[in-house]
Amino acid sequence: MRMFLSMMVANCKGERTFSKLKIIMNELRNCLAEPRLNALSLMSIENDILNISFENILFDFSQKKVNKQHL
């Protein structure tokens, strides 16, 4: 019984990870470079470990100059 319950939690974590990754990849794929996309996906997936304030990150991000990269 104990092993079954731990497997369900692990499966839920995997499903949540892929769900977040799908959202990030679909919404932000066209406007972000790959290194930033990777960093944001890791931050989103491991949010419970990071325990950070997204308000500070959003404020810092909004203060930076917009850099558009031409392909």
MDTraj code that builds the backbone (N, CA, C; nanometers):
import mdtraj as md
import numpy as np

residues = "MET ARG MET PHE LEU SER MET MET VAL ALA ASN CYS LYS GLY GLU ARG THR PHE SER LYS LEU LYS ILE ILE MET ASN GLU LEU ARG ASN CYS LEU ALA GLU PRO ARG LEU ASN ALA LEU SER LEU MET SER ILE GLU ASN ASP ILE LEU ASN ILE SER PHE GLU ASN ILE LEU PHE ASP PHE SER GLN LYS LYS VAL ASN LYS GLN HIS LEU".split()
xyz = np.array([
    [0.0820, -0.1190, 0.0000],
    [0.0000, 0.0000, 0.0000],
    [0.0869, 0.1261, 0.0000],
    [0.1926, 0.1262, 0.0771],
    [0.2796, 0.2428, 0.0856],
    [0.3454, 0.2716, -0.0492],
    [0.3900, 0.1675, -0.1192],
    [0.4541, 0.1858, -0.2491],
    [0.3544, 0.2403, -0.3512],
    [0.2324, 0.1949, -0.3485],
    [0.1295, 0.2426, -0.4404],
    [0.1037, 0.3918, -0.4214],
    [0.0939, 0.4362, -0.2977],
    [0.0690, 0.5772, -0.2709],
    [0.1855, 0.6643, -0.3147],
    [0.3068, 0.6171, -0.2976],
    [0.4217, 0.6965, -0.3409],
    [0.4302, 0.7022, -0.4925],
    [0.3874, 0.5991, -0.5605],
    [0.3893, 0.6004, -0.7064],
    [0.2872, 0.7002, -0.7609],
    [0.1736, 0.7139, -0.6949],
    [0.0733, 0.8088, -0.7406],
    [0.1233, 0.9522, -0.7278],
    [0.1937, 0.9833, -0.6217],
    [0.2493, 1.1166, -0.6038],
    [0.3536, 1.1442, -0.7107],
    [0.4389, 1.0476, -0.7388],
    [0.5410, 1.0655, -0.8412],
    [0.4766, 1.0865, -0.9769],
    [0.3697, 1.0159, -1.0058],
    [0.3004, 1.0312, -1.1324],
    [0.2362, 1.1693, -1.1422],
    [0.1798, 1.2168, -1.0341],
    [0.1179, 1.3490, -1.0319],
    [0.2225, 1.4571, -1.0576],
    [0.3392, 1.4428, -0.9979],
    [0.4478, 1.5391, -1.0184],
    [0.4892, 1.5415, -1.1646],
    [0.4988, 1.4251, -1.2263],
    [0.5352, 1.4186, -1.3673],
    [0.4304, 1.4816, -1.4572],
    [0.3036, 1.4555, -1.4286],
    [0.1958, 1.5149, -1.5076],
    [0.1933, 1.6662, -1.4922],
    [0.2152, 1.7150, -1.3708],
    [0.2170, 1.8591, -1.3471],
    [0.3339, 1.9238, -1.4208],
    [0.4486, 1.8561, -1.4216],
    [0.5658, 1.9078, -1.4911],
    [0.5386, 1.9216, -1.6395],
    [0.4833, 1.8188, -1.7011],
    [0.4566, 1.8251, -1.8443],
    [0.3460, 1.9249, -1.8764],
    [0.2506, 1.9407, -1.7865],
    [0.1452, 2.0392, -1.8072],
    [0.2030, 2.1802, -1.8070],
    [0.2889, 2.2095, -1.7102],
    [0.3527, 2.3418, -1.7046],
    [0.4406, 2.3642, -1.8263],
    [0.5150, 2.2615, -1.8656],
    [0.6031, 2.2732, -1.9812],
    [0.5226, 2.2998, -2.1077],
    [0.4085, 2.2353, -2.1218],
    [0.3231, 2.2556, -2.2387],
    [0.2730, 2.3998, -2.2436],
    [0.2314, 2.4530, -2.1296],
    [0.1838, 2.5913, -2.1241],
    [0.2957, 2.6874, -2.1621],
    [0.4125, 2.6664, -2.1048],
    [0.5251, 2.7557, -2.1320],
    [0.5660, 2.7483, -2.2783],
    [0.5762, 2.6277, -2.3314],
    [0.6199, 2.6120, -2.4699],
    [0.5185, 2.6723, -2.5671],
    [0.3907, 2.6555, -2.5430],
    [0.2898, 2.7088, -2.6344],
    [0.2792, 2.8600, -2.6273],
    [0.2806, 2.9153, -2.5086],
    [0.2583, 3.0585, -2.4927],
    [0.3823, 3.1429, -2.5235],
    [0.4987, 3.0937, -2.4889],
    [0.6180, 3.1778, -2.4948],
    [0.7185, 3.1381, -2.6020],
    [0.6895, 3.0368, -2.6791],
    [0.7867, 2.9848, -2.7742],
    [0.8321, 3.0897, -2.8753],
    [0.7412, 3.1705, -2.9237],
    [0.7734, 3.2636, -3.0309],
    [0.8457, 3.3889, -2.9840],
    [0.8408, 3.4197, -2.8557],
    [0.8963, 3.5473, -2.8118],
    [1.0182, 3.5344, -2.7201],
    [1.0622, 3.4129, -2.6878],
    [1.1755, 3.3976, -2.5972],
    [1.2858, 3.3133, -2.6598],
    [1.4079, 3.3460, -2.6238],
    [1.5214, 3.2643, -2.6665],
    [1.5258, 3.1366, -2.5824],
    [1.5935, 3.0353, -2.6319],
    [1.5938, 2.9047, -2.5653],
    [1.6512, 2.9071, -2.4236],
    [1.7635, 2.9751, -2.3964],
    [1.8146, 2.9749, -2.2575],
    [1.7152, 3.0345, -2.1573],
    [1.6494, 3.1426, -2.1944],
    [1.5518, 3.2034, -2.1041],
    [1.4301, 3.1127, -2.0886],
    [1.3884, 3.0486, -2.1973],
    [1.2755, 2.9563, -2.1914],
    [1.3062, 2.8395, -2.0988],
    [1.4290, 2.7870, -2.1062],
    [1.4691, 2.6781, -2.0169],
    [1.4690, 2.7224, -1.8710],
    [1.5210, 2.8415, -1.8451],
    [1.5259, 2.8919, -1.7077],
    [1.3852, 2.9133, -1.6519],
    [1.2964, 2.9705, -1.7328],
    [1.1592, 2.9925, -1.6866],
    [1.0851, 2.8622, -1.6623],
    [1.1091, 2.7631, -1.7467],
    [1.0410, 2.6353, -1.7267],
    [1.0895, 2.5678, -1.5988],
    [1.2196, 2.5734, -1.5711],
    [1.2708, 2.5161, -1.4463],
    [1.2155, 2.5886, -1.3245],
    [1.2081, 2.7211, -1.3321],
    [1.1534, 2.7975, -1.2207],
    [1.0072, 2.7636, -1.1972],
    [0.9325, 2.7465, -1.3044],
    [0.7904, 2.7157, -1.2911],
    [0.7678, 2.5756, -1.2367],
    [0.8460, 2.4801, -1.2852],
    [0.8295, 2.3414, -1.2426],
    [0.8727, 2.3231, -1.0975],
    [0.9832, 2.3827, -1.0595],
    [1.0382, 2.3656, -0.9248],
    [1.0024, 2.4822, -0.8333],
    [0.8886, 2.5430, -0.8534],
    [0.8467, 2.6588, -0.7755],
    [0.8391, 2.6288, -0.6262],
    [0.7952, 2.5088, -0.5897],
    [0.7843, 2.4753, -0.4477],
    [0.9208, 2.4677, -0.3805],
    [1.0253, 2.4357, -0.4543],
    [1.1608, 2.4297, -0.3987],
    [1.2219, 2.5696, -0.3921],
    [1.1978, 2.6503, -0.4952],
    [1.2582, 2.7833, -0.5018],
    [1.2066, 2.8765, -0.3928],
    [1.0760, 2.8756, -0.3702],
    [1.0151, 2.9615, -0.2690],
    [1.0541, 3.1078, -0.2882],
    [1.0328, 3.1605, -0.4081],
    [1.0718, 3.2977, -0.4389],
    [0.9486, 3.3838, -0.4613],
    [0.9688, 3.5125, -0.4547],
    [0.8613, 3.6081, -0.4783],
    [0.8629, 3.6493, -0.6246],
    [0.7580, 3.6151, -0.6964],
    [0.7524, 3.6487, -0.8379],
    [0.7257, 3.7970, -0.8606],
    [0.6754, 3.8669, -0.7615],
    [0.6531, 4.0100, -0.7762],
    [0.7855, 4.0831, -0.7988],
    [0.8897, 4.0449, -0.7241],
    [1.0208, 4.1077, -0.7419],
    [1.0790, 4.0768, -0.8790],
    [1.0628, 3.9546, -0.9245],
    [1.1141, 3.9164, -1.0557],
    [1.0409, 3.9926, -1.1652],
    [0.9087, 4.0029, -1.1529],
    [0.8312, 4.0757, -1.2532],
    [0.8675, 4.2236, -1.2550],
    [0.8911, 4.2810, -1.1382],
    [0.9306, 4.4214, -1.1324],
    [1.0653, 4.4422, -1.2010],
    [1.1640, 4.3572, -1.1698],
    [1.2957, 4.3682, -1.2336],
    [1.2852, 4.3496, -1.3844],
    [1.2044, 4.2541, -1.4267],
    [1.1875, 4.2270, -1.5688],
    [1.1220, 4.3456, -1.6392],
    [1.0261, 4.4096, -1.5735],
    [0.9571, 4.5229, -1.6353],
    [1.0461, 4.6463, -1.6442],
    [1.1477, 4.6566, -1.5597],
    [1.2367, 4.7716, -1.5606],
    [1.3455, 4.7624, -1.6671],
    [1.3676, 4.6431, -1.7188],
    [1.4722, 4.6254, -1.8192],
    [1.4248, 4.6756, -1.9547],
    [1.5207, 4.7184, -2.0351],
    [1.4915, 4.7671, -2.1692],
    [1.4515, 4.6501, -2.2585],
    [1.3571, 4.6742, -2.3455],
    [1.3111, 4.5698, -2.4370],
    [1.4172, 4.5473, -2.5440],
    [1.4598, 4.4227, -2.5573],
    [1.5574, 4.3858, -2.6592],
    [1.4916, 4.2907, -2.7570],
    [1.4710, 4.3363, -2.8779],
    [1.4131, 4.2498, -2.9795],
    [1.5257, 4.1935, -3.0640],
    [1.5212, 4.0641, -3.0835],
    [1.6218, 3.9985, -3.1654],
    [1.5619, 3.9672, -3.3011],
    [1.6317, 4.0068, -3.4054],
    [1.5863, 3.9774, -3.5405],
    [1.6410, 3.8429, -3.5833],
    [1.5552, 3.7627, -3.6410],
    [1.5969, 3.6300, -3.6868],
    [1.6496, 3.6343, -3.8269],
])
top = md.Topology()
chain = top.add_chain()
for i, resn in enumerate(residues, 1):
    res = top.add_residue(resn, chain, resSeq=i)
    for name in ("N", "CA", "C"):
        top.add_atom(name, md.element.get_by_symbol(name[0]), res)
traj = md.Trajectory(xyz[None], top)
